[in-house]
Amino acid sequence: MASKSRFLIRRALTGLRALTGWYRRPALNSAEGRLLWSSDSRTRYCSSGISSLKAPTSGPSSLSLRTHTCGELRLEHVGVKVTLCGWVQYLRQDVFVILRDFSGLTQILIPQEESERRLKSVLCDLTAESVIKVTGTVRRRPAGQENKAMPTGDIEVLAENVKVYNICRKLPFEIKDFVKKSESLRMQYRYLDLRSSQMQQNLRLRSQLVMKMREFLCNKHGFVDVETPTLFKRTPGGAKEFVVPSREPGLFYSLPQSPQQFKQLLMVAGIDRYFQMARCYRDEGSKPDRQPEFTQVDIEMSFVDQAGIMALVEGLLQHSWPSEKSPITVPFQTMTYEEAMRDYGVDKPDTRFHMK
């Protein structure tokens, strides 16, 4: 019992030190002799007062350490105390820290008062792409300092508390859209490439598109989303298949080119409206319209004719199409196989150029 009590007391004291401990050492190259934060401490705090703000119960900041995202603060938030988490985009004139997350940028104002010199020191010593949490009060920017190019350009956050999660070292390239990177460098440092606003937008747009497709098929037309196996036996015909060795000598699995046999089985079984976001694998050379691995919206229906299938696909695309893009006009233009071969010489013509 005594040993268990000692263990609990030791654990409580350790947790208390983790919350309140500041680790710092004299800087070797500091002309002023001020204390800089130790590079071997993983989490660093600097605060002008302990604060704990409640996160919202829904939205992108729910169940999170932050109260808002960097891209959502506006003039109506002036006077509100907020907590933001993100990556340091850059520092400007030792006065501002530009903080970034998936939603956008927010300008953090570094306090210049002598009483806040410790907080200022921590913020000014940050490097680009360091990960921090900042708590502060939203203020309106002074007249003439607004940035109309930024959605959050009318406000700034006066920092009152900062927690540094990680200090970033020198990167192979800057995380800025205008910085050109080679494809090989982007693939080598994919985790950095995915931080760019374009890649973030692409992934989130795909997520929204898939969600709308599921909503349209399941809720509006009664389809069933069925996940089919990716390890199957080899099927003759079609494209070449990837084979996966098994633990049994001489026996292999095959990765499916498409869920063709599975969805036919489902139709026979009475699941008369099926779909899935299916992963497909084809052991072929890459082409502009074909990759060895890709995703397709796989649909199968029973008791339907050609017109019904075409109307379903038109409605699916119209429903899931991004609202910021030009709207889709239905019905789609159609032509028979004979017309395509007669006028264009191929069965999938590009009609944008009217080259018959």
C-alpha positions as CSV (number, residue, x, y, z in Angstrom):
1,M,0.0,0.0,0.0
2,A,2.8,2.4,0.9
3,S,4.6,1.7,-2.4
4,K,1.4,2.3,-4.3
5,S,1.0,5.6,-2.5
6,R,4.5,6.7,-3.3
7,F,4.0,5.8,-6.9
8,L,0.8,8.0,-7.1
9,I,2.5,10.9,-5.4
10,R,5.5,10.7,-7.7
11,R,3.2,10.6,-10.8
12,A,1.2,13.6,-9.6
13,L,4.4,15.6,-8.9
14,T,5.8,14.6,-12.4
15,G,2.6,15.8,-14.0
16,L,2.7,19.1,-12.1
17,R,6.3,19.7,-13.2
18,A,5.3,19.0,-16.8
19,L,2.6,21.7,-16.6
20,T,4.6,24.3,-14.8
21,G,8.3,23.6,-15.6
22,W,10.3,26.0,-17.7
23,Y,13.5,24.8,-19.1
24,R,16.0,27.3,-20.2
25,R,19.7,27.9,-20.4
26,P,22.1,30.8,-21.0
27,A,22.5,31.5,-24.7
28,L,26.1,31.0,-25.9
29,N,25.9,33.7,-28.5
30,S,23.7,36.2,-26.7
31,A,25.1,39.6,-26.7
32,E,22.6,40.8,-24.1
33,G,23.1,37.8,-21.8
34,R,19.3,37.0,-21.8
35,L,18.1,33.5,-21.3
36,L,16.9,31.5,-24.3
37,W,14.7,28.4,-24.2
38,S,16.6,25.1,-24.2
39,S,16.5,23.3,-27.6
40,D,16.1,19.9,-25.8
41,S,12.7,20.8,-24.2
42,R,9.9,19.5,-26.4
43,T,7.1,21.6,-24.9
44,R,7.6,25.2,-23.8
45,Y,5.2,27.6,-22.1
46,C,5.2,31.3,-21.6
47,S,2.2,33.0,-20.2
48,S,1.1,36.3,-18.7
49,G,-1.6,34.4,-16.9
50,I,-3.1,30.9,-16.8
51,S,-6.2,30.7,-19.1
52,S,-8.4,27.8,-20.1
53,L,-10.9,28.4,-22.9
54,K,-13.7,26.0,-23.7
55,A,-13.6,24.5,-27.2
56,P,-16.9,24.4,-29.2
57,T,-18.9,21.2,-29.2
58,S,-19.1,21.0,-33.0
59,G,-17.3,22.2,-36.1
60,P,-13.6,22.0,-37.1
61,S,-12.5,23.1,-33.5
62,S,-14.6,20.7,-31.5
63,L,-12.9,18.3,-29.1
64,S,-9.7,20.3,-29.7
65,L,-7.2,22.5,-27.8
66,R,-8.2,25.4,-30.0
67,T,-11.3,27.5,-29.9
68,H,-11.2,28.8,-33.5
69,T,-9.3,28.0,-36.7
70,C,-6.9,30.5,-38.1
71,G,-9.1,31.3,-41.1
72,E,-12.4,32.0,-39.4
73,L,-11.7,35.1,-37.3
74,R,-13.5,38.3,-38.4
75,L,-14.5,41.7,-37.1
76,E,-17.4,40.2,-35.2
77,H,-14.8,38.4,-33.0
78,V,-13.2,41.6,-31.8
79,G,-12.8,41.5,-28.0
80,V,-13.2,37.7,-27.9
81,K,-10.4,35.7,-26.2
82,V,-9.4,32.8,-28.5
83,T,-6.9,30.0,-28.7
84,L,-5.3,29.1,-32.0
85,C,-3.1,26.2,-32.9
86,G,-1.0,25.9,-36.0
87,W,2.3,26.4,-37.9
88,V,4.4,29.6,-38.0
89,Q,4.2,30.8,-41.6
90,Y,6.7,33.6,-41.0
91,L,7.8,36.3,-38.6
92,R,7.7,40.0,-39.5
93,Q,9.8,42.7,-38.0
94,D,9.8,41.0,-34.6
95,V,6.3,42.4,-34.2
96,F,4.0,39.9,-35.9
97,V,3.8,36.1,-36.1
98,I,1.7,34.8,-39.1
99,L,0.1,31.6,-37.9
100,R,-1.3,29.1,-40.4
101,D,-3.6,26.1,-40.3
102,F,-5.7,24.3,-42.9
103,S,-8.2,27.1,-43.0
104,G,-6.0,30.1,-43.6
105,L,-3.7,32.7,-41.8
106,T,-4.0,34.9,-38.7
107,Q,-1.7,37.7,-37.7
108,I,-0.5,37.4,-34.1
109,L,0.7,40.6,-32.5
110,I,3.7,40.2,-30.3
111,P,3.4,42.4,-27.1
112,Q,6.1,45.0,-26.9
113,E,5.7,46.0,-23.2
114,E,8.7,45.5,-20.9
115,S,6.6,43.4,-18.6
116,E,6.0,40.9,-21.4
117,R,9.6,40.6,-22.5
118,R,9.7,36.9,-21.7
119,L,6.7,36.2,-23.9
120,K,8.2,38.4,-26.6
121,S,11.5,36.5,-26.5
122,V,9.7,33.2,-27.0
123,L,7.7,34.4,-30.0
124,C,10.6,36.2,-31.6
125,D,12.8,33.1,-31.4
126,L,10.4,31.0,-33.3
127,T,11.3,29.7,-36.8
128,A,9.1,29.1,-39.8
129,E,7.0,25.9,-39.5
130,S,7.3,25.7,-35.8
131,V,4.2,24.3,-34.1
132,I,2.6,26.4,-31.4
133,K,-0.6,27.2,-29.5
134,V,-1.4,30.9,-28.9
135,T,-4.1,32.4,-26.6
136,G,-5.0,36.0,-26.9
137,T,-7.6,38.6,-27.6
138,V,-8.9,39.5,-31.0
139,R,-8.3,43.2,-31.9
140,R,-9.2,45.3,-34.9
141,R,-6.1,46.3,-36.9
142,P,-5.2,50.0,-36.8
143,A,-6.6,52.1,-39.6
144,G,-4.5,51.7,-42.8
145,Q,-2.9,48.4,-41.7
146,E,-5.8,46.2,-43.0
147,N,-4.9,43.5,-45.5
148,K,-7.8,43.1,-47.9
149,A,-6.0,40.1,-49.6
150,M,-6.5,38.1,-46.4
151,P,-9.9,36.9,-45.2
152,T,-8.7,37.7,-41.7
153,G,-7.0,40.9,-42.8
154,D,-9.2,43.2,-40.6
155,I,-8.2,41.7,-37.3
156,E,-5.1,40.5,-35.3
157,V,-4.7,38.6,-32.1
158,L,-2.7,40.1,-29.2
159,A,-0.7,37.2,-27.8
160,E,-1.1,36.6,-24.0
161,N,0.0,33.0,-23.8
162,V,2.1,30.8,-26.0
163,K,2.9,27.1,-25.9
164,V,5.6,25.8,-28.3
165,Y,5.1,22.2,-29.2
166,N,8.0,21.9,-31.6
167,I,10.8,24.1,-33.1
168,C,11.4,23.5,-36.8
169,R,14.9,23.2,-38.2
170,K,15.9,24.2,-41.7
171,L,13.6,22.7,-44.4
172,P,14.5,21.5,-47.9
173,F,12.0,24.0,-49.3
174,E,9.6,26.7,-48.1
175,I,5.9,25.9,-47.6
176,K,4.7,28.6,-49.9
177,D,2.6,28.2,-53.1
178,F,4.8,30.4,-55.2
179,V,7.9,28.4,-54.4
180,K,8.6,26.0,-57.2
181,K,9.6,22.4,-56.2
182,S,10.6,19.5,-58.4
183,E,8.2,16.5,-58.4
184,S,10.9,14.2,-56.9
185,L,11.5,16.6,-54.1
186,R,7.8,16.9,-53.3
187,M,7.5,13.1,-53.2
188,Q,10.6,12.8,-51.0
189,Y,9.1,15.2,-48.5
190,R,5.5,14.4,-49.0
191,Y,4.5,15.4,-45.4
192,L,5.8,18.9,-46.2
193,D,4.2,19.1,-49.6
194,L,0.8,18.2,-48.1
195,R,1.0,21.3,-45.9
196,S,0.6,23.6,-49.0
197,S,-2.8,25.3,-49.4
198,Q,-3.3,23.7,-52.8
199,M,-2.8,20.1,-51.6
200,Q,-4.9,20.8,-48.5
201,Q,-7.7,22.1,-50.8
202,N,-7.5,19.1,-53.1
203,L,-7.8,16.6,-50.3
204,R,-10.7,18.5,-48.6
205,L,-12.5,19.0,-51.9
206,R,-12.3,15.2,-52.6
207,S,-13.6,14.5,-49.1
208,Q,-16.6,16.8,-49.6
209,L,-17.3,15.3,-53.1
210,V,-17.3,11.7,-51.8
211,M,-19.6,12.7,-48.9
212,K,-22.1,14.3,-51.3
213,M,-22.0,11.2,-53.5
214,R,-22.8,8.9,-50.5
215,E,-25.6,11.2,-49.4
216,F,-27.1,11.2,-52.9
217,L,-26.9,7.5,-53.5
218,C,-27.8,6.3,-50.0
219,N,-30.3,8.9,-48.7
220,K,-32.0,9.9,-51.9
221,H,-32.0,6.6,-54.0
222,G,-31.7,3.8,-51.4
223,F,-28.3,2.4,-52.4
224,V,-26.3,0.2,-50.1
225,D,-22.6,0.9,-49.6
226,V,-20.8,-2.5,-49.6
227,E,-17.1,-2.9,-49.2
228,T,-15.7,-5.9,-51.2
229,P,-12.5,-7.8,-50.7
230,T,-9.2,-6.7,-52.2
231,L,-7.6,-10.1,-52.0
232,F,-9.2,-12.5,-54.6
233,K,-8.4,-15.2,-57.0
234,R,-7.1,-14.4,-60.5
235,T,-9.7,-13.8,-63.2
236,P,-8.9,-14.3,-66.9
237,G,-9.3,-11.4,-69.4
238,G,-9.0,-7.7,-69.0
239,A,-5.9,-5.9,-67.7
240,K,-3.0,-7.6,-66.1
241,E,-3.4,-8.1,-62.4
242,F,-1.1,-7.6,-59.5
243,V,-0.4,-10.8,-57.6
244,V,0.3,-11.1,-53.9
245,P,2.2,-14.1,-52.6
246,S,0.6,-16.1,-49.7
247,R,2.3,-18.1,-47.0
248,E,1.5,-21.3,-48.9
249,P,4.2,-22.2,-51.4
250,G,3.0,-21.7,-55.0
251,L,-0.3,-20.0,-54.1
252,F,-1.0,-16.3,-54.7
253,Y,-3.8,-13.8,-54.3
254,S,-4.7,-11.3,-57.0
255,L,-5.7,-7.7,-56.5
256,P,-9.0,-7.0,-58.3
257,Q,-9.1,-4.9,-61.5
258,S,-12.6,-3.9,-60.4
259,P,-15.3,-5.4,-58.2
260,Q,-17.1,-7.0,-61.2
261,Q,-17.7,-10.4,-59.8
262,F,-18.6,-9.2,-56.3
263,K,-21.2,-6.8,-57.5
264,Q,-22.8,-9.4,-59.8
265,L,-23.0,-11.7,-56.7
266,L,-24.7,-8.9,-54.8
267,M,-27.3,-8.4,-57.5
268,V,-28.1,-12.1,-57.5
269,A,-28.3,-12.0,-53.7
270,G,-31.0,-9.4,-53.9
271,I,-29.0,-6.3,-52.9
272,D,-30.4,-4.6,-56.0
273,R,-28.7,-1.2,-55.5
274,Y,-25.1,-1.3,-54.6
275,F,-22.2,1.2,-54.8
276,Q,-18.7,1.7,-53.2
277,M,-15.7,3.9,-53.6
278,A,-13.7,1.0,-54.9
279,R,-9.9,0.7,-55.1
280,C,-8.8,-0.9,-58.3
281,Y,-5.4,-2.3,-59.3
282,R,-4.0,-2.9,-62.8
283,D,-0.5,-4.0,-63.5
284,E,0.0,-1.7,-66.5
285,G,2.2,1.2,-67.4
286,S,0.9,4.6,-66.3
287,K,-1.0,6.6,-68.9
288,P,-2.6,10.1,-68.8
289,D,-6.0,8.5,-68.0
290,R,-4.8,5.4,-66.1
291,Q,-2.7,4.5,-63.1
292,P,-1.7,1.2,-61.5
293,E,-3.8,2.1,-58.5
294,F,-7.0,4.3,-58.6
295,T,-10.4,4.8,-57.0
296,Q,-13.7,4.6,-59.0
297,V,-17.3,5.1,-58.0
298,D,-18.6,1.6,-58.7
299,I,-22.4,1.3,-59.1
300,E,-24.6,-1.6,-60.0
301,M,-28.5,-1.7,-60.2
302,S,-31.1,-4.3,-60.9
303,F,-34.4,-3.8,-62.7
304,V,-33.3,-0.7,-64.6
305,D,-32.8,0.3,-68.2
306,Q,-30.1,2.5,-69.9
307,A,-32.1,5.7,-69.4
308,G,-32.3,5.1,-65.7
309,I,-28.6,4.6,-65.3
310,M,-27.8,7.7,-67.3
311,A,-30.2,9.8,-65.3
312,L,-28.7,8.5,-62.1
313,V,-25.1,9.4,-63.1
314,E,-26.2,12.9,-64.3
315,G,-28.0,13.5,-61.0
316,L,-25.0,12.2,-59.0
317,L,-22.6,14.6,-60.6
318,Q,-25.0,17.5,-60.5
319,H,-25.6,16.9,-56.7
320,S,-22.0,16.5,-55.8
321,W,-20.4,19.1,-58.0
322,P,-18.6,21.9,-56.0
323,S,-20.7,25.0,-55.6
324,E,-17.8,27.3,-56.4
325,K,-17.5,25.8,-59.9
326,S,-19.7,26.4,-62.9
327,P,-22.9,24.4,-62.5
328,I,-23.4,21.2,-64.6
329,T,-26.1,21.3,-67.3
330,V,-28.2,18.1,-67.7
331,P,-29.0,16.1,-69.7
332,F,-25.5,15.4,-70.9
333,Q,-24.7,15.3,-74.6
334,T,-24.9,11.8,-76.0
335,M,-23.8,10.1,-79.2
336,T,-23.9,6.5,-80.5
337,Y,-20.9,4.3,-81.0
338,E,-21.5,4.5,-84.8
339,E,-21.6,8.3,-84.7
340,A,-18.4,8.5,-82.7
341,M,-16.4,6.2,-85.0
342,R,-17.8,7.8,-88.1
343,D,-17.2,11.5,-87.1
344,Y,-14.1,11.2,-84.9
345,G,-12.5,7.8,-85.5
346,V,-12.4,6.9,-81.8
347,D,-15.0,5.7,-79.3
348,K,-14.1,8.4,-76.7
349,P,-13.8,11.7,-78.7
350,D,-12.8,15.0,-77.2
351,T,-15.7,17.2,-78.4
352,R,-14.2,20.5,-77.1
353,F,-12.3,21.1,-80.3
354,H,-14.9,20.1,-82.9
355,M,-12.3,18.2,-84.9
356,K,-14.4,15.8,-86.9
